[in-house]
Amino acid sequence: MTQAKCDEVVLKDEERQPCEVWTRVMGYHRPVQSFNTGKKGEFNERVCFTEESAKHHKFERK
């Protein structure tokens, strides 16, 4: 079997289109662009949850 070569598409910055990011806030979806400064900061501090990383996390009990 031979592997087909793929032509790599390279776009210049002026050819790119901005992507609108939406997220769920207080029970409904909104575009991140419409957030105020504080809410944008909170959004940027979010981390992705994975079940695998949670299994290795040890919780401190008081």
C-alpha positions, -999 to 999 in steps of 0.1 A, spaced: 0 0 0 11 35 -7 3 65 14 -14 94 -4 2 128 1 -20 155 15 -15 191 3 -12 212 34 -34 243 34 -16 274 48 -37 306 54 -23 341 58 -35 361 88 -56 384 66 -74 353 51 -85 340 85 -119 346 100 -123 352 138 -141 325 157 -169 335 181 -166 315 214 -198 309 234 -201 295 269 -228 286 293 -233 312 321 -261 311 347 -282 286 327 -279 301 293 -254 305 265 -237 338 257 -207 348 235 -176 354 256 -170 387 236 -200 402 253 -187 396 288 -176 424 311 -139 426 321 -144 406 353 -163 378 337 -138 376 309 -111 371 336 -130 344 353 -135 326 319 -98 327 312 -90 312 346 -112 281 340 -95 247 337 -108 217 319 -120 188 341 -110 153 332 -121 122 350 -86 108 348 -70 138 366 -97 137 393 -89 101 401 -53 111 410 -63 142 430 -62 137 468 -88 157 487 -79 171 522 -105 164 548 -108 186 578 
